[in-house]
Amino acid sequence: MKASELREMSDEQLELTAVDAAETMFKLRLQSQTEKVDVPTQMRHNRRLIARVRTIQTERSLKKA
């Protein structure tokens, strides 16, 4: 998901996206420790998605202040 798409989301949608990505990341970490991950790049994509969402949330909180 691109940053422009994330910026169009509401705060609640961003929070849900972050929670979902964090849960997926946890499952991928478990899977990587116990068995082989099907798509190794998926962990990197998820980590970057979480970073994008947090960055946009920080931008919005600074804009409000």
C-alpha angles and dihedrals in degrees: 000000000000125000091243090058091048092050090057091058124093122246092259093051090049091052092050090049091051093049092047092049091048091052091048090049091052091051091048092051091051091047092049091054097046104033143354117295114235095218111025094189091060090080091056092047091050093048090052092047090055090050092050092050093048091048092053091046090052091048091052094047091050091048090054093051 
